[in-house]
Amino acid sequence: MSSQDNHLLETFKSVLTPIHPAGWMFIAIFAIASCALAMMSTTLGWLGLIATAWCAYFFRNPLRITPLREGLIVSPADGIVQSIGKCVPPLELDLGSAARTRISIFLNVFNVHVNRIPIEGSISKLHYHHGAFFNASLDKASEENERQAIKITTPDDVTVGLVQIAGLVARRILCDLHEGQSVKTGERFGIIRFGSRVDVYLPPEATPLVIVGQVAIGGETVLADLKSSESERVGTKH
């Protein structure tokens, strides 16, 4: 194979984003429904095809380049940094009663929904809470919505809380972790269907390095740096 052919092949591979295993069943259902609609009407068939393409797009599972320096906490999800503020973590996280900085990331239906580990450590606590399905952008979603709480303890005995929260449309949270499991920064660990939110509870000494309204990239965007004394960032729209 020539170098030009090699380049074309690599370009083609970069365009074809892998699909998360949880999505194949839904893609198949959408495709079968599209075929049925096409038998009734060409217009309906095209609409079904568009819906099938969107379903495949929703379950895309792209590769990411994760910064691996010790002390970095990276975003566990793609989406908009919706809020940053002090609040007491949910009781099920077992992080104590003192307020911590919480960074909330909202995922709309066009974001990648595969979730990633924010920092290296071990899974010291898991707790699934059955709840409501309010719009994930609402503040009360953190307390009232269906959610999966995850506590990570680093090798330095620092604790980070992570909560997958179902949204108005989302009805299924998938989490592949188990207590005692060792995890690496940026590793995939689950997915939320369809539209959701992820909350990250930083260690008490950590300063957020993102700004409300910023677009976070799961596995890449640095939310905080435990080894840095940098002050909280400010920003503006342009």
C-alpha positions as CSV (number, residue, x, y, z in Angstrom):
1,M,0.0,0.0,0.0
2,S,1.4,3.4,-1.0
3,S,1.9,6.3,1.5
4,Q,-1.0,8.2,-0.2
5,D,-3.3,5.2,0.3
6,N,-2.2,4.9,3.9
7,H,-3.0,8.6,4.4
8,L,-6.4,8.1,2.9
9,L,-7.1,5.1,5.1
10,E,-6.1,6.9,8.2
11,T,-8.3,9.9,7.2
12,F,-11.2,7.6,6.6
13,K,-10.7,5.9,10.0
14,S,-10.6,9.3,11.8
15,V,-14.0,10.2,10.3
16,L,-15.6,6.8,11.3
17,T,-16.1,7.3,15.0
18,P,-16.6,4.0,16.9
19,I,-20.1,3.2,18.3
20,H,-20.6,2.4,22.0
21,P,-21.8,-1.2,22.4
22,A,-25.0,0.0,24.2
23,G,-26.1,1.8,21.1
24,W,-26.2,-1.1,18.6
25,M,-29.6,-2.4,19.7
26,F,-31.2,1.1,19.4
27,I,-29.6,1.7,16.0
28,A,-31.0,-1.7,14.8
29,I,-34.5,-0.8,16.1
30,F,-34.3,2.6,14.3
31,A,-33.1,1.0,11.1
32,I,-35.9,-1.6,11.1
33,A,-38.5,1.1,11.8
34,S,-37.0,3.1,8.9
35,C,-37.4,0.2,6.5
36,A,-41.1,-0.2,7.6
37,L,-41.7,3.5,7.1
38,A,-40.1,3.5,3.7
39,M,-42.5,0.8,2.6
40,M,-45.4,3.1,3.5
41,S,-43.9,6.4,2.2
42,T,-40.7,7.6,0.7
43,T,-40.9,10.7,2.8
44,L,-41.3,8.7,6.0
45,G,-38.5,6.5,4.9
46,W,-36.1,9.5,4.6
47,L,-37.3,10.7,8.0
48,G,-36.6,7.3,9.5
49,L,-33.1,7.3,7.8
50,I,-32.3,10.7,9.4
51,A,-33.5,9.4,12.8
52,T,-31.3,6.3,12.4
53,A,-28.3,8.5,11.5
54,W,-28.9,10.6,14.6
55,C,-29.2,7.5,16.8
56,A,-25.7,6.3,15.5
57,Y,-24.4,9.9,16.1
58,F,-25.7,9.9,19.7
59,F,-23.9,6.7,20.6
60,R,-20.6,7.7,19.1
61,N,-17.6,6.7,21.2
62,P,-14.6,8.8,20.0
63,L,-11.0,8.4,21.1
64,R,-9.7,11.2,23.3
65,I,-6.2,12.3,24.3
66,T,-6.1,12.5,28.1
67,P,-3.5,14.5,30.0
68,L,-1.9,12.2,32.5
69,R,0.1,14.4,34.9
70,E,-0.5,13.6,38.6
71,G,-3.1,15.7,40.3
72,L,-5.2,16.6,37.2
73,I,-8.9,16.2,37.4
74,V,-10.4,16.0,33.9
75,S,-14.0,16.3,32.8
76,P,-16.0,13.0,32.9
77,A,-18.3,14.2,30.2
78,D,-18.8,16.3,27.1
79,G,-21.2,19.3,27.6
80,I,-21.6,22.8,28.9
81,V,-20.3,23.7,32.3
82,Q,-23.7,24.7,33.7
83,S,-22.8,25.8,37.2
84,I,-19.9,26.0,39.7
85,G,-20.6,26.5,43.4
86,K,-20.2,25.3,46.9
87,C,-22.7,22.7,48.2
88,V,-22.8,19.6,50.5
89,P,-22.3,16.4,48.5
90,P,-25.1,13.8,48.5
91,L,-25.1,11.6,51.6
92,E,-24.6,8.4,49.5
93,L,-21.2,9.7,48.4
94,D,-19.9,9.5,52.0
95,L,-17.8,12.7,51.5
96,G,-18.8,14.3,54.8
97,S,-21.1,17.3,55.7
98,A,-18.7,20.1,54.6
99,A,-19.5,22.0,51.4
100,R,-17.4,21.2,48.4
101,T,-17.0,22.9,45.0
102,R,-19.4,21.2,42.6
103,I,-19.0,21.5,38.9
104,S,-22.1,20.5,36.9
105,I,-21.8,19.6,33.3
106,F,-25.0,19.5,31.2
107,L,-25.2,17.1,28.2
108,N,-27.8,17.8,25.5
109,V,-28.9,15.1,23.0
110,F,-26.1,16.1,20.5
111,N,-23.2,15.6,23.0
112,V,-21.1,12.5,23.3
113,H,-22.7,10.6,26.2
114,V,-19.9,8.2,27.1
115,N,-18.6,9.0,30.5
116,R,-15.0,8.9,31.6
117,I,-13.0,8.6,34.9
118,P,-11.9,12.1,36.1
119,I,-8.8,11.0,38.1
120,E,-6.8,7.9,38.8
121,G,-7.6,6.0,42.0
122,S,-9.9,3.3,43.2
123,I,-13.7,3.1,43.4
124,S,-14.4,3.4,47.1
125,K,-18.2,3.8,47.0
126,L,-21.0,3.2,44.5
127,H,-24.7,4.0,45.2
128,Y,-27.6,4.0,42.8
129,H,-30.6,6.2,43.7
130,H,-34.0,5.7,42.1
131,G,-35.6,9.1,41.6
132,A,-37.5,11.5,39.3
133,F,-36.7,12.6,35.8
134,F,-36.7,16.4,35.9
135,N,-34.9,18.4,33.3
136,A,-31.2,17.8,34.1
137,S,-30.4,21.5,33.7
138,L,-32.5,22.3,36.9
139,D,-30.5,22.6,40.1
140,K,-33.0,20.3,41.9
141,A,-32.0,17.5,39.5
142,S,-28.9,16.9,41.7
143,E,-31.0,15.9,44.6
144,E,-34.3,14.5,43.1
145,N,-33.4,12.8,39.9
146,E,-32.4,9.2,39.3
147,R,-28.6,9.0,39.7
148,Q,-25.5,6.9,40.1
149,A,-23.1,8.2,42.8
150,I,-19.4,7.3,42.5
151,K,-16.6,8.0,45.0
152,I,-13.0,7.8,43.8
153,T,-10.1,7.7,46.3
154,T,-6.7,8.5,44.8
155,P,-3.4,6.9,45.8
156,D,-2.8,10.0,48.0
157,D,-6.1,9.4,49.8
158,V,-7.8,12.3,48.2
159,T,-11.5,11.8,47.4
160,V,-13.5,13.0,44.4
161,G,-17.2,12.6,44.0
162,L,-18.9,11.9,40.7
163,V,-22.6,11.6,40.0
164,Q,-24.3,10.5,36.8
165,I,-27.8,12.1,36.7
166,A,-30.6,11.1,34.4
167,G,-32.5,13.9,32.7
168,L,-36.0,14.6,31.3
169,V,-35.5,12.2,28.4
170,A,-32.9,10.0,29.9
171,R,-34.2,6.8,31.4
172,R,-31.1,4.6,31.7
173,I,-27.8,5.1,33.4
174,L,-25.1,2.5,32.6
175,C,-22.1,2.2,35.0
176,D,-19.6,-0.6,34.5
177,L,-17.7,0.0,37.7
178,H,-17.5,-2.0,40.9
179,E,-16.3,-1.2,44.4
180,G,-12.6,-1.7,44.9
181,Q,-11.8,-1.4,41.2
182,S,-8.7,0.5,40.2
183,V,-9.3,3.1,37.5
184,K,-7.2,5.4,35.3
185,T,-7.8,9.0,34.3
186,G,-9.8,9.2,31.1
187,E,-11.0,5.6,31.0
188,R,-14.6,5.0,29.8
189,F,-16.9,3.7,32.5
190,G,-20.5,4.2,31.4
191,I,-23.1,6.1,29.4
192,I,-26.4,7.9,30.0
193,R,-29.3,7.7,27.6
194,F,-30.6,10.4,26.3
195,G,-29.6,13.9,27.6
196,S,-28.3,14.2,31.1
197,R,-25.9,15.8,33.6
198,V,-22.8,14.9,35.5
199,D,-21.8,16.5,38.8
200,V,-18.2,16.5,40.0
201,Y,-17.4,17.2,43.7
202,L,-13.8,18.5,44.0
203,P,-11.6,17.9,47.0
204,P,-11.8,20.8,49.5
205,E,-8.4,22.2,48.5
206,A,-9.1,22.2,44.7
207,T,-9.8,25.3,42.7
208,P,-11.9,25.0,39.5
209,L,-10.1,25.8,36.3
210,V,-13.2,26.0,34.1
211,I,-15.8,28.7,33.7
212,V,-19.6,28.6,33.6
213,G,-20.6,28.4,30.0
214,Q,-17.4,26.7,28.8
215,V,-17.7,23.6,26.6
216,A,-16.0,20.7,28.4
217,I,-14.6,17.7,26.5
218,G,-14.8,14.4,28.3
219,G,-11.4,12.9,29.1
220,E,-9.5,16.0,27.9
221,T,-10.7,19.3,29.6
222,V,-8.9,19.9,32.9
223,L,-11.5,20.8,35.6
224,A,-8.9,21.2,38.5
225,D,-5.3,20.7,39.3
226,L,-4.4,19.4,42.8
227,K,-0.8,20.3,42.3
228,S,-1.4,23.9,41.3
229,S,-2.0,27.1,43.3
230,E,-3.6,28.9,40.4
231,S,-6.5,31.1,41.3
232,E,-10.1,30.6,40.0
233,R,-10.4,31.6,36.4
234,V,-12.7,34.2,34.9
235,G,-13.8,34.7,31.3
236,T,-16.1,36.4,28.9
237,K,-17.9,35.6,25.7
238,H,-16.6,36.8,22.3
